[in-house]
Amino acid sequence: MTLPRVRPPLVADERTQLVGWLDMQRAIVQWKCEGLSEEDAHRPVLPTSPLMTVAGLVSHMRWTEHCWFEVLFLGRHQDENPQFDETVEDADMKVDGVPLARLLDEYERQCQISNEIIAAHSLDDVGKHPDFRSGSASLRWMLIHMVEETARHAGHLDTIRELLDGAKGYY
């Protein structure tokens, strides 16, 4: 499912606006991947950042959603999340051979889970993971952070996409 690239209402409650901005940035991520070949999705364009690929960023963003909403906020186990593997740097961005369509599906599913978590809790609720300082942040803080994180990486994708095939545009 492709999310619409629509800004949230100019007048709405806080949750509607925050989730609306996050969903719009998520939709931009999906859009930046449309029509991209597998080869280009995995092609590094920055010589000093070989993992900074479209596929690598989509994977990173999927696991970042998992990290903040499932692990830090709900206090679930982090074992399956490669971001917590201290033996492999940037393990969440190592996706050679993983099709972009699969990565996008996983990202979309993770975003749906995140939105379900957000909908079920107060923005004032705080995270439950005792082992990480960030786990004590409010859901509001985490949601604002994810808007920032997703928008930053959408900007990376915009630049990478332009370097790959010249495609550009904001939304």
VEXRO-559012 format. One line per field, with one value per atom (N, C-alpha, C): residue in one letter; chain; residue number from 1; z, y, x. Coordinates in Angstrom, 3 decimals, decimal comma, m for minus. Layout:
REM residues N
r: (A:...)
c: (A:...)
k: (NUM:...)
z: (Z:...)
y: (Y:...)
x: (X:...)
//
This chain:
REM residues 171
r: (M:M:M:T:T:T:L:L:L:P:P:P:R:R:R:V:V:V:R:R:R:P:P:P:P:P:P:L:L:L:V:V:V:A:A:A:D:D:D:E:E:E:R:R:R:T:T:T:Q:Q:Q:L:L:L:V:V:V:G:G:G:W:W:W:L:L:L:D:D:D:M:M:M:Q:Q:Q:R:R:R:A:A:A:I:I:I:V:V:V:Q:Q:Q:W:W:W:K:K:K:C:C:C:E:E:E:G:G:G:L:L:L:S:S:S:E:E:E:E:E:E:D:D:D:A:A:A:H:H:H:R:R:R:P:P:P:V:V:V:L:L:L:P:P:P:T:T:T:S:S:S:P:P:P:L:L:L:M:M:M:T:T:T:V:V:V:A:A:A:G:G:G:L:L:L:V:V:V:S:S:S:H:H:H:M:M:M:R:R:R:W:W:W:T:T:T:E:E:E:H:H:H:C:C:C:W:W:W:F:F:F:E:E:E:V:V:V:L:L:L:F:F:F:L:L:L:G:G:G:R:R:R:H:H:H:Q:Q:Q:D:D:D:E:E:E:N:N:N:P:P:P:Q:Q:Q:F:F:F:D:D:D:E:E:E:T:T:T:V:V:V:E:E:E:D:D:D:A:A:A:D:D:D:M:M:M:K:K:K:V:V:V:D:D:D:G:G:G:V:V:V:P:P:P:L:L:L:A:A:A:R:R:R:L:L:L:L:L:L:D:D:D:E:E:E:Y:Y:Y:E:E:E:R:R:R:Q:Q:Q:C:C:C:Q:Q:Q:I:I:I:S:S:S:N:N:N:E:E:E:I:I:I:I:I:I:A:A:A:A:A:A:H:H:H:S:S:S:L:L:L:D:D:D:D:D:D:V:V:V:G:G:G:K:K:K:H:H:H:P:P:P:D:D:D:F:F:F:R:R:R:S:S:S:G:G:G:S:S:S:A:A:A:S:S:S:L:L:L:R:R:R:W:W:W:M:M:M:L:L:L:I:I:I:H:H:H:M:M:M:V:V:V:E:E:E:E:E:E:T:T:T:A:A:A:R:R:R:H:H:H:A:A:A:G:G:G:H:H:H:L:L:L:D:D:D:T:T:T:I:I:I:R:R:R:E:E:E:L:L:L:L:L:L:D:D:D:G:G:G:A:A:A:K:K:K:G:G:G:Y:Y:Y:Y:Y:Y)
c: (A:A:A:A:A:A:A:A:A:A:A:A:A:A:A:A:A:A:A:A:A:A:A:A:A:A:A:A:A:A:A:A:A:A:A:A:A:A:A:A:A:A:A:A:A:A:A:A:A:A:A:A:A:A:A:A:A:A:A:A:A:A:A:A:A:A:A:A:A:A:A:A:A:A:A:A:A:A:A:A:A:A:A:A:A:A:A:A:A:A:A:A:A:A:A:A:A:A:A:A:A:A:A:A:A:A:A:A:A:A:A:A:A:A:A:A:A:A:A:A:A:A:A:A:A:A:A:A:A:A:A:A:A:A:A:A:A:A:A:A:A:A:A:A:A:A:A:A:A:A:A:A:A:A:A:A:A:A:A:A:A:A:A:A:A:A:A:A:A:A:A:A:A:A:A:A:A:A:A:A:A:A:A:A:A:A:A:A:A:A:A:A:A:A:A:A:A:A:A:A:A:A:A:A:A:A:A:A:A:A:A:A:A:A:A:A:A:A:A:A:A:A:A:A:A:A:A:A:A:A:A:A:A:A:A:A:A:A:A:A:A:A:A:A:A:A:A:A:A:A:A:A:A:A:A:A:A:A:A:A:A:A:A:A:A:A:A:A:A:A:A:A:A:A:A:A:A:A:A:A:A:A:A:A:A:A:A:A:A:A:A:A:A:A:A:A:A:A:A:A:A:A:A:A:A:A:A:A:A:A:A:A:A:A:A:A:A:A:A:A:A:A:A:A:A:A:A:A:A:A:A:A:A:A:A:A:A:A:A:A:A:A:A:A:A:A:A:A:A:A:A:A:A:A:A:A:A:A:A:A:A:A:A:A:A:A:A:A:A:A:A:A:A:A:A:A:A:A:A:A:A:A:A:A:A:A:A:A:A:A:A:A:A:A:A:A:A:A:A:A:A:A:A:A:A:A:A:A:A:A:A:A:A:A:A:A:A:A:A:A:A:A:A:A:A:A:A:A:A:A:A:A:A:A:A:A:A:A:A:A:A:A:A:A:A:A:A:A:A:A:A:A:A:A:A:A:A:A:A:A:A:A:A:A:A:A:A:A:A:A:A:A:A:A:A:A:A:A:A:A:A:A:A:A:A:A:A:A:A:A:A:A:A:A:A:A:A:A:A:A:A:A:A:A:A:A:A:A:A:A:A:A:A)
k: (1:1:1:2:2:2:3:3:3:4:4:4:5:5:5:6:6:6:7:7:7:8:8:8:9:9:9:10:10:10:11:11:11:12:12:12:13:13:13:14:14:14:15:15:15:16:16:16:17:17:17:18:18:18:19:19:19:20:20:20:21:21:21:22:22:22:23:23:23:24:24:24:25:25:25:26:26:26:27:27:27:28:28:28:29:29:29:30:30:30:31:31:31:32:32:32:33:33:33:34:34:34:35:35:35:36:36:36:37:37:37:38:38:38:39:39:39:40:40:40:41:41:41:42:42:42:43:43:43:44:44:44:45:45:45:46:46:46:47:47:47:48:48:48:49:49:49:50:50:50:51:51:51:52:52:52:53:53:53:54:54:54:55:55:55:56:56:56:57:57:57:58:58:58:59:59:59:60:60:60:61:61:61:62:62:62:63:63:63:64:64:64:65:65:65:66:66:66:67:67:67:68:68:68:69:69:69:70:70:70:71:71:71:72:72:72:73:73:73:74:74:74:75:75:75:76:76:76:77:77:77:78:78:78:79:79:79:80:80:80:81:81:81:82:82:82:83:83:83:84:84:84:85:85:85:86:86:86:87:87:87:88:88:88:89:89:89:90:90:90:91:91:91:92:92:92:93:93:93:94:94:94:95:95:95:96:96:96:97:97:97:98:98:98:99:99:99:100:100:100:101:101:101:102:102:102:103:103:103:104:104:104:105:105:105:106:106:106:107:107:107:108:108:108:109:109:109:110:110:110:111:111:111:112:112:112:113:113:113:114:114:114:115:115:115:116:116:116:117:117:117:118:118:118:119:119:119:120:120:120:121:121:121:122:122:122:123:123:123:124:124:124:125:125:125:126:126:126:127:127:127:128:128:128:129:129:129:130:130:130:131:131:131:132:132:132:133:133:133:134:134:134:135:135:135:136:136:136:137:137:137:138:138:138:139:139:139:140:140:140:141:141:141:142:142:142:143:143:143:144:144:144:145:145:145:146:146:146:147:147:147:148:148:148:149:149:149:150:150:150:151:151:151:152:152:152:153:153:153:154:154:154:155:155:155:156:156:156:157:157:157:158:158:158:159:159:159:160:160:160:161:161:161:162:162:162:163:163:163:164:164:164:165:165:165:166:166:166:167:167:167:168:168:168:169:169:169:170:170:170:171:171:171)
z: (0,000:0,000:0,000:m0,918:m0,970:m0,203:0,760:1,537:0,680:0,882:0,135:0,661:m0,248:0,145:0,375:1,499:1,821:3,210:3,312:4,620:5,517:6,833:7,742:7,751:8,297:8,344:9,069:8,628:9,268:10,692:10,926:12,259:12,620:13,622:14,088:15,452:16,112:17,399:17,189:18,259:18,206:17,595:18,028:17,526:16,016:15,543:14,107:13,326:13,836:13,124:13,159:14,317:14,408:13,550:13,669:12,860:11,387:11,093:9,704:9,078:9,819:9,291:9,132:10,099:9,991:8,806:8,641:7,507:6,169:6,115:4,861:4,544:5,547:5,321:4,925:5,557:5,180:3,720:3,299:1,910:0,951:1,344:0,504:0,356:1,421:1,345:0,287:0,346:m0,644:m2,055:m2,214:m3,522:m4,101:m3,272:m3,757:m4,248:m3,917:m4,334:m5,574:m5,968:m7,094:m8,393:m9,110:m10,422:m10,414:m9,259:m9,150:m9,409:m10,191:m10,442:m9,188:m9,101:m7,975:m7,928:m9,090:m9,146:m8,562:m8,968:m8,453:m6,970:m6,541:m5,131:m4,205:m4,707:m3,905:m4,275:m5,161:m5,643:m4,724:m4,187:m3,400:m4,334:m3,965:m4,775:m4,037:m2,770:m1,965:m1,622:m2,190:m2,019:m0,565:0,317:1,715:2,565:1,969:2,686:1,854:1,721:0,826:1,243:2,489:2,918:2,741:2,375:2,181:0,802:0,713:m0,517:m0,243:m1,294:m1,110:m0,269:m0,623:0,107:1,553:1,749:3,094:3,964:3,393:4,156:4,494:3,563:3,845:4,986:4,946:6,021:7,352:7,330:8,548:9,141:8,288:8,773:9,342:8,743:9,291:10,712:10,877:12,184:13,189:12,713:13,618:14,158:13,310:13,786:14,874:14,613:15,572:16,883:16,762:17,938:18,838:18,265:19,090:19,641:18,829:19,286:19,969:19,457:20,086:21,219:20,972:21,987:23,081:22,716:23,733:24,399:23,605:24,201:24,912:24,223:24,837:25,713:25,551:26,362:25,851:24,586:24,015:23,789:23,531:23,316:22,036:22,076:20,920:20,121:20,502:19,902:18,383:17,804:16,357:15,594:16,303:15,653:15,480:14,227:13,994:14,495:14,803:15,341:16,704:17,392:18,720:18,681:17,498:17,343:17,377:18,508:18,679:18,017:17,450:16,790:15,313:14,749:13,330:13,195:12,744:12,573:11,436:11,693:10,704:10,124:10,965:10,496:9,854:10,307:9,761:8,337:7,863:6,501:5,539:6,036:5,203:4,626:3,376:2,772:1,370:1,087:m0,228:m0,500:m1,665:m2,065:m1,570:m0,748:m0,268:m1,221:m1,856:m2,826:m2,184:m2,919:m2,433:m2,100:m2,897:m2,629:m1,252:m0,905:0,419:1,519:1,330:2,324:2,505:1,399:1,475:2,168:1,898:2,577:4,082:4,452:5,872:6,531:5,839:6,358:6,542:5,553:5,641:6,808:6,968:8,090:9,424:9,489:10,739:11,049:10,027:10,220:10,701:10,195:10,652:12,128:12,526:13,933:14,779:14,312:15,047:15,218:14,158:14,246:15,198:15,250:16,202:17,633:17,878:19,209:19,581:18,657:18,906:19,222:18,477:18,668:20,020:20,544:21,763:23,048:22,930:24,125:24,137:25,326:25,498:25,056:24,494:24,110:25,331:26,505:27,741:28,350:27,871:28,380:28,075:28,965:28,762:28,438:27,806:27,410:28,606:28,297:29,356:29,362:28,442:28,409:29,440:30,442:31,548:31,212:30,137:29,851:29,013:28,531:27,657:28,165:28,296:28,750:27,868:26,555:25,627:25,883:26,510:26,824:27,832:28,479:29,447:28,829:27,531:26,844:26,705:26,560:26,335:24,896:24,690:23,336:22,433:22,958:22,193:21,695:22,587:22,226:21,137:21,328:20,350:18,992:18,997:17,750:17,041:17,777:17,176:16,633:17,391:16,923:15,623:15,521:14,311:13,111:13,330:12,228:11,736:12,658:12,304:11,607:12,184:11,644:10,229:10,057:8,761:7,717:8,098:7,157:6,742:7,694:7,369:6,352:6,579:5,647:4,327:4,341:3,083:2,250:2,910:2,214:1,642:2,408:1,871:0,621:0,699:m0,447:m1,650:m1,405:m2,487:m3,216:m2,452:m3,043:m3,753:m3,104:m3,726:m5,024:m5,003:m6,204:m7,346:m7,043:m8,079:m8,635:m7,774:m8,237:m9,071:m8,742:m9,478:m10,876:m10,990:m12,284:m12,622:m11,803:m12,098:m11,600:m11,081:m10,585:m9,358:m9,347:m8,200:m7,992:m6,859:m6,510:m5,029:m4,461:m3,009:m2,610:m3,141:m2,815:m3,752)
y: (m1,172:0,000:1,239:2,136:3,379:4,450:5,041:6,115:7,371:8,156:9,416:10,415:11,180:12,210:13,511:13,567:14,692:15,206:16,506:17,098:16,925:16,859:16,730:18,022:17,954:19,145:20,300:21,505:22,683:22,882:22,407:22,481:21,083:20,513:19,172:18,965:17,887:17,589:17,180:17,211:16,955:15,596:14,555:13,212:13,130:13,694:13,680:14,380:15,504:16,240:15,500:14,988:14,290:13,028:12,214:10,993:11,351:12,419:12,862:13,253:14,012:14,388:13,162:12,246:11,041:10,195:10,018:9,234:9,873:11,198:11,843:11,568:11,623:11,336:9,863:8,985:7,567:7,391:8,131:8,051:8,557:9,581:10,082:9,016:8,279:7,172:6,173:5,770:4,821:5,394:6,661:7,306:7,334:7,591:7,664:6,301:5,249:3,895:3,429:4,127:3,698:3,655:2,544:2,400:2,183:1,977:1,792:0,328:0,104:m1,265:m1,831:m3,152:m3,800:m3,370:m3,306:m2,915:m1,510:m0,572:0,786:0,872:0,082:0,108:m0,288:m1,105:m1,571:m0,895:0,066:0,710:1,863:1,799:2,935:4,078:5,299:6,457:7,383:7,110:7,904:7,037:7,335:6,465:6,190:7,146:6,942:6,350:6,098:5,514:4,400:3,258:2,202:1,561:1,696:1,126:2,095:3,327:4,351:4,158:3,137:2,821:2,975:3,006:3,065:1,872:0,685:m0,519:m0,470:m0,038:0,053:1,032:2,170:3,151:2,652:1,982:1,447:0,433:m0,433:m1,404:m0,696:0,276:1,032:1,667:2,242:2,922:1,936:0,780:m0,266:m0,615:m0,858:m1,271:m0,124:1,113:2,264:2,390:2,173:2,148:1,077:m0,105:m1,208:m0,823:m0,245:0,144:1,090:2,169:3,202:2,791:2,192:1,931:0,574:m0,460:m1,776:m2,008:m1,698:m1,991:m0,923:0,323:1,359:1,751:1,894:2,311:1,157:0,038:m1,076:m1,966:m1,886:m2,708:m4,123:m4,348:m5,691:m5,998:m7,274:m7,719:m7,127:m6,843:m6,271:m7,310:m8,578:m9,620:m9,683:m9,520:m9,654:m8,407:m7,298:m6,029:m5,919:m5,882:m5,834:m4,551:m3,516:m2,296:m2,522:m3,561:m3,859:m4,857:m5,290:m6,204:m5,386:m5,395:m4,592:m5,210:m6,401:m7,044:m6,679:m6,116:m5,755:m4,307:m3,438:m2,031:m1,882:m1,120:m0,829:m2,093:m3,095:m4,372:m4,205:m3,214:m3,014:m2,487:m2,032:m1,491:m2,487:m3,633:m4,656:m5,562:m5,282:m5,962:m6,481:m6,785:m7,338:m8,567:m8,614:m9,761:m9,735:m8,769:m8,674:m7,751:m8,246:m7,411:m6,166:m5,066:m3,814:m3,980:m4,725:m4,921:m5,556:m6,514:m7,145:m6,131:m5,346:m4,336:m3,315:m2,896:m1,941:m2,552:m3,825:m4,504:m4,575:m4,930:m5,019:m3,642:m2,617:m1,254:m0,839:m1,118:m0,770:m1,486:m2,787:m3,540:m2,958:m2,599:m2,036:m0,695:0,115:1,409:1,205:0,184:m0,111:m0,498:m1,311:m1,695:m0,451:0,395:1,632:2,472:2,626:3,428:2,807:1,481:0,817:1,098:1,069:1,363:2,811:3,725:5,146:5,368:4,723:4,899:4,357:3,368:2,697:3,339:4,377:4,959:6,480:7,001:8,452:8,985:10,165:10,781:11,088:11,130:11,377:10,106:8,934:7,682:7,647:7,019:6,924:5,488:5,376:4,069:3,166:1,879:0,872:0,081:0,379:m0,433:0,094:m0,725:m0,244:m0,118:m0,726:m0,775:0,390:1,235:2,324:3,639:4,654:5,972:6,488:6,295:6,767:6,095:4,947:4,244:4,967:5,996:6,743:7,967:8,166:9,306:9,070:10,165:10,050:9,602:9,067:8,692:9,923:11,061:12,317:12,596:12,489:12,733:11,759:10,480:9,460:9,728:10,139:10,427:11,623:12,671:13,824:13,410:12,603:12,129:11,335:10,507:9,702:10,555:11,661:12,594:13,131:13,555:14,084:13,027:11,849:10,763:10,377:10,220:9,799:10,891:12,151:13,253:13,381:13,186:13,264:12,195:10,984:9,907:10,024:10,603:10,876:11,848:12,793:13,708:12,992:12,049:11,226:10,483:9,888:9,136:10,041:11,262:12,217:12,467:12,671:12,917:11,676:10,519:9,272:9,011:9,181:8,926:9,856:11,113:12,036:11,632:11,159:10,709:9,428:8,578:7,325:7,539:8,275:8,364:9,736:10,726:12,077:12,391:11,394:11,646:12,546:13,571:14,474:15,013:15,644:16,214:16,053:16,970:16,937:15,991:16,238:15,342:15,579)
x: (0,837:0,000:0,884:0,645:1,385:0,629:1,311:0,699:0,585:m0,461:m0,568:0,464:1,018:1,983:1,223:0,543:m0,320:0,052:0,199:0,470:m0,752:m0,529:m1,673:m2,502:m3,697:m4,552:m3,856:m4,138:m3,556:m4,073:m5,279:m5,853:m6,340:m5,712:m6,082:m5,432:m5,798:m5,178:m3,714:m2,974:m1,524:m1,191:m1,862:m1,582:m1,802:m2,917:m3,215:m2,115:m1,656:m0,608:0,725:1,120:2,412:2,435:1,402:1,354:1,210:0,468:0,318:1,652:2,467:3,791:4,684:4,628:5,440:4,989:3,697:3,195:3,569:3,569:3,960:5,428:6,286:7,705:7,897:7,144:7,196:6,773:5,757:5,289:6,348:7,086:8,175:9,251:9,532:10,498:10,043:8,784:8,259:8,368:8,009:8,034:9,439:10,429:11,815:12,308:11,592:11,971:11,224:10,180:9,351:10,152:10,006:10,619:12,116:12,692:14,134:14,496:15,533:15,976:16,646:16,703:17,384:18,848:19,442:20,855:21,043:20,202:20,322:19,955:18,992:18,586:19,731:20,640:21,768:23,087:23,036:24,264:24,677:25,886:26,376:26,797:26,469:26,841:27,805:28,037:28,958:30,168:31,324:32,497:32,869:32,651:33,039:31,919:30,768:29,630:29,005:29,691:29,218:27,894:27,478:26,202:25,038:25,336:24,301:23,688:22,849:22,133:20,639:19,857:18,411:17,956:18,399:18,006:18,490:19,709:20,262:19,492:19,103:18,334:16,938:16,287:14,949:15,036:16,031:16,210:16,479:17,373:17,698:16,439:15,612:14,423:13,408:13,329:12,438:12,870:14,170:14,669:14,648:14,749:14,658:13,236:12,236:10,845:10,694:11,217:11,148:11,830:13,013:13,795:13,010:12,513:11,887:10,532:9,688:8,330:8,160:8,810:8,648:9,641:10,913:11,933:11,947:12,209:12,371:11,050:9,987:8,716:8,010:7,817:7,078:7,948:9,261:10,154:10,324:10,013:10,173:11,651:11,936:13,322:13,886:15,162:15,835:16,612:16,542:17,374:17,284:16,091:15,947:16,409:16,619:16,964:18,481:18,962:20,410:21,071:20,299:20,890:21,525:21,099:21,627:22,783:23,186:24,318:25,606:26,267:27,477:28,700:28,550:29,690:29,791:28,715:28,698:28,239:29,129:28,763:27,750:26,708:25,670:25,041:24,851:24,300:22,926:22,166:20,818:20,831:21,985:22,084:22,738:23,114:23,758:22,680:22,299:21,152:21,454:22,704:23,028:22,175:21,580:20,772:19,340:18,983:17,598:16,847:15,800:15,066:14,460:14,494:13,928:12,450:11,713:10,279:10,066:10,894:10,782:11,089:12,142:12,502:11,381:10,774:9,661:8,449:8,168:7,056:7,304:8,530:8,875:8,781:9,232:9,150:7,687:6,875:5,459:4,789:5,069:4,489:4,947:6,227:6,745:6,096:5,874:5,200:3,768:3,090:1,732:1,736:2,711:2,838:3,098:3,998:4,294:3,034:2,256:1,033:0,011:m0,049:m0,941:m0,504:0,797:1,337:1,023:1,258:0,993:m0,487:m1,359:m2,801:m3,280:m2,588:m3,040:m2,521:m1,701:m1,088:m1,203:m1,128:m1,096:0,264:0,278:1,554:2,407:1,806:2,539:3,134:2,718:3,286:4,774:5,525:6,973:7,358:8,518:9,022:9,270:9,397:9,487:10,794:11,709:12,934:13,919:14,227:15,061:16,552:16,983:18,419:18,929:18,049:18,463:17,874:18,710:18,255:17,124:17,240:16,206:14,866:14,883:13,647:12,775:13,307:12,508:11,838:12,008:11,381:9,873:9,142:7,701:7,433:6,257:5,862:5,860:5,471:5,492:6,917:7,898:9,298:9,730:9,391:9,781:9,140:7,898:7,192:7,822:8,125:8,802:10,167:10,885:12,187:12,050:11,022:10,854:10,467:9,747:9,492:10,837:11,689:13,008:13,856:13,917:14,747:14,293:13,000:12,469:12,657:12,434:12,624:14,090:14,989:16,426:16,796:16,328:16,665:15,904:14,718:14,020:14,857:15,497:16,399:17,601:18,143:19,236:18,776:17,579:17,052:16,842:16,413:16,217:17,540:18,591:19,912:20,440:20,323:20,805:20,057:18,753:17,951:18,371:18,621:19,058:20,421:21,312:22,620:22,519:21,545:21,387:20,829:19,725:19,056:18,487:18,793:18,330:16,931:16,205:14,841:14,906:14,048:14,035:12,636:12,453:11,163:10,930:10,174:9,960:8,836:7,652:6,545:5,409)
//
